[in-house]
Amino acid sequence: MHESLTQLLTNAQTPVDSLGQRLDRLLTYSKSDTDDDTCLIGIEVLEQQQP
């Protein structure tokens, strides 16, 4: 489990241009060792612009 978490954090720190690209990268490079489907939900929090 420690190895999987380390791999996930390493991939999550790689710079990307959008949330979609980050999620695609995490799914592409995940080391899934089961036949189960993988589900990943991403939420992007944006700063509110001051008027």
N, CA, C and O atoms as a DFTB+ gen file, in Angstrom:
204 C
 N C O
     1  1       0.827      -1.190       0.000
     2  2       0.000       0.000       0.000
     3  2       0.869       1.252       0.000
     4  3       0.551       2.224      -0.685
     5  1       1.953       1.239       0.754
     6  2       2.848       2.394       0.816
     7  2       3.403       2.709      -0.570
     8  3       3.492       3.878      -0.946
     9  1       3.771       1.697      -1.325
    10  2       4.310       1.888      -2.672
    11  2       3.255       2.507      -3.592
    12  3       3.567       3.391      -4.390
    13  1       2.019       2.047      -3.482
    14  2       0.933       2.586      -4.311
    15  2       0.667       4.055      -3.993
    16  3       0.449       4.860      -4.898
    17  1       0.686       4.399      -2.719
    18  2       0.452       5.785      -2.309
    19  2       1.593       6.681      -2.793
    20  3       1.352       7.791      -3.269
    21  1       2.822       6.208      -2.672
    22  2       3.977       6.967      -3.148
    23  2       3.876       7.211      -4.646
    24  3       4.142       8.318      -5.115
    25  1       3.495       6.190      -5.396
    26  2       3.352       6.311      -6.847
    27  2       2.242       7.291      -7.197
    28  3       2.403       8.091      -8.118
    29  1       1.121       7.249      -6.485
    30  2       0.006       8.158      -6.715
    31  2       0.425       9.602      -6.449
    32  3       0.133      10.484      -7.257
    33  1       1.098       9.856      -5.338
    34  2       1.522      11.210      -4.999
    35  2       2.543      11.745      -5.994
    36  3       2.521      12.930      -6.328
    37  1       3.432      10.888      -6.466
    38  2       4.417      11.295      -7.463
    39  2       3.726      11.731      -8.748
    40  3       4.065      12.771      -9.312
    41  1       2.766      10.950      -9.211
    42  2       2.033      11.303     -10.430
    43  2       1.166      12.542     -10.234
    44  3       1.004      13.333     -11.163
    45  1       0.615      12.718      -9.057
    46  2      -0.254      13.867      -8.791
    47  2       0.531      15.177      -8.768
    48  3      -0.039      16.240      -9.012
    49  1       1.827      15.115      -8.479
    50  2       2.641      16.324      -8.398
    51  2       3.169      16.783      -9.751
    52  3       3.721      17.879      -9.855
    53  1       3.009      15.969     -10.784
    54  2       3.484      16.334     -12.113
    55  2       2.640      17.487     -12.655
    56  3       1.413      17.394     -12.675
    57  1       3.283      18.576     -13.097
    58  2       2.515      19.716     -13.611
    59  2       1.708      19.364     -14.861
    60  3       2.208      18.697     -15.766
    61  1       0.459      19.818     -14.898
    62  2      -0.426      19.652     -16.056
    63  2      -1.219      20.944     -16.227
    64  3      -1.226      21.796     -15.339
    65  1      -1.889      21.085     -17.376
    66  2      -2.618      22.318     -17.671
    67  2      -4.066      22.326     -17.189
    68  3      -4.671      23.392     -17.077
    69  1      -4.632      21.147     -16.901
    70  2      -6.046      21.127     -16.514
    71  2      -6.334      19.952     -15.588
    72  3      -5.548      19.010     -15.477
    73  1      -7.470      20.037     -14.937
    74  2      -7.909      18.948     -14.061
    75  2      -8.100      17.669     -14.875
    76  3      -7.733      16.584     -14.424
    77  1      -8.670      17.794     -16.065
    78  2      -8.875      16.626     -16.924
    79  2      -7.576      15.920     -17.255
    80  3      -7.512      14.690     -17.250
    81  1      -6.538      16.695     -17.544
    82  2      -5.229      16.094     -17.835
    83  2      -4.663      15.396     -16.601
    84  3      -4.058      14.330     -16.710
    85  1      -4.861      16.003     -15.421
    86  2      -4.360      15.381     -14.189
    87  2      -5.065      14.039     -13.946
    88  3      -4.418      13.047     -13.612
    89  1      -6.386      14.017     -14.114
    90  2      -7.137      12.782     -13.901
    91  2      -6.739      11.717     -14.928
    92  3      -6.575      10.546     -14.584
    93  1      -6.585      12.130     -16.187
    94  2      -6.143      11.188     -17.219
    95  2      -4.785      10.596     -16.870
    96  3      -4.567       9.395     -17.026
    97  1      -3.883      11.431     -16.404
    98  2      -2.536      10.959     -16.041
    99  2      -2.599       9.978     -14.868
   100  3      -1.938       8.940     -14.884
   101  1      -3.389      10.311     -13.863
   102  2      -3.491       9.426     -12.695
   103  2      -4.059       8.059     -13.091
   104  3      -3.589       7.026     -12.613
   105  1      -5.061       8.056     -13.958
   106  2      -5.644       6.787     -14.397
   107  2      -4.697       6.013     -15.309
   108  3      -4.605       4.789     -15.219
   109  1      -3.997       6.722     -16.180
   110  2      -3.082       6.072     -17.117
   111  2      -1.929       5.380     -16.391
   112  3      -1.549       4.262     -16.737
   113  1      -1.384       6.050     -15.392
   114  2      -0.188       5.526     -14.727
   115  2      -0.466       4.825     -13.398
   116  3       0.467       4.519     -12.655
   117  1      -1.733       4.569     -13.094
   118  2      -2.034       3.834     -11.862
   119  2      -1.617       2.375     -12.019
   120  3      -1.751       1.788     -13.093
   121  1      -1.117       1.810     -10.946
   122  2      -0.687       0.413     -10.976
   123  2      -1.789      -0.457     -10.376
   124  3      -1.666      -0.967      -9.262
   125  1      -2.848      -0.610     -11.129
   126  2      -3.967      -1.426     -10.678
   127  2      -3.611      -2.896     -10.871
   128  3      -3.215      -3.309     -11.961
   129  1      -3.754      -3.675      -9.817
   130  2      -3.405      -5.093      -9.917
   131  2      -4.635      -5.991      -9.769
   132  3      -4.520      -7.168      -9.429
   133  1      -5.804      -5.421     -10.027
   134  2      -7.029      -6.212      -9.961
   135  2      -7.792      -6.048     -11.265
   136  3      -7.434      -5.210     -12.092
   137  1      -8.819      -6.826     -11.453
   138  2      -9.664      -6.713     -12.634
   139  2     -10.829      -5.747     -12.400
   140  3     -11.691      -5.586     -13.263
   141  1     -10.847      -5.110     -11.233
   142  2     -11.917      -4.170     -10.912
   143  2     -11.759      -2.892     -11.724
   144  3     -10.652      -2.514     -12.107
   145  1     -12.885      -2.234     -11.978
   146  2     -12.841      -0.926     -12.625
   147  2     -12.307       0.097     -11.633
   148  3     -12.465      -0.047     -10.421
   149  1     -11.684       1.114     -12.162
   150  2     -11.165       2.198     -11.339
   151  2     -12.024       3.433     -11.545
   152  3     -12.341       3.793     -12.679
   153  1     -12.399       4.080     -10.455
   154  2     -13.199       5.294     -10.523
   155  2     -12.419       6.407      -9.827
   156  3     -11.884       6.223      -8.734
   157  1     -12.369       7.539     -10.469
   158  2     -11.645       8.674      -9.915
   159  2     -12.507       9.909     -10.116
   160  3     -12.965      10.179     -11.226
   161  1     -12.726      10.654      -9.046
   162  2     -13.518      11.874      -9.115
   163  2     -12.598      13.037      -8.793
   164  3     -11.897      13.019      -7.781
   165  1     -12.599      14.045      -9.650
   166  2     -11.767      15.223      -9.421
   167  2     -12.638      16.453      -9.216
   168  3     -13.629      16.655      -9.918
   169  1     -12.260      17.255      -8.261
   170  2     -12.968      18.504      -7.982
   171  2     -11.959      19.632      -8.039
   172  3     -10.930      19.594      -7.365
   173  1     -12.260      20.628      -8.843
   174  2     -11.377      21.783      -8.970
   175  2     -11.995      22.949      -8.224
   176  3     -13.132      23.330      -8.501
   177  1     -11.266      23.513      -7.290
   178  2     -11.735      24.669      -6.523
   179  2     -11.038      25.899      -7.076
   180  3      -9.810      25.985      -7.076
   181  1     -11.832      26.849      -7.546
   182  2     -11.300      28.067      -8.133
   183  2     -11.458      29.226      -7.162
   184  3     -12.406      29.277      -6.378
   185  1     -10.515      30.150      -7.229
   186  2     -10.626      31.353      -6.413
   187  2     -11.746      32.236      -6.938
   188  3     -11.933      32.368      -8.148
   189  1     -12.484      32.835      -6.024
   190  2     -13.545      33.741      -6.437
   191  2     -12.915      35.094      -6.750
   192  3     -12.128      35.620      -5.963
   193  1     -13.266      35.646      -7.898
   194  2     -12.754      36.956      -8.318
   195  2     -13.458      38.047      -7.521
   196  3     -14.676      38.008      -7.350
   197  1     -12.695      39.014      -7.036
   198  2     -13.267      40.149      -6.324
   199  2     -13.792      41.152      -7.329
   200  3     -13.108      41.430      -8.314
   201  1     -15.006      41.724      -7.120
   202  2     -15.575      42.708      -8.072
   203  2     -14.805      44.006      -8.090
   204  3     -15.157      44.923      -8.832
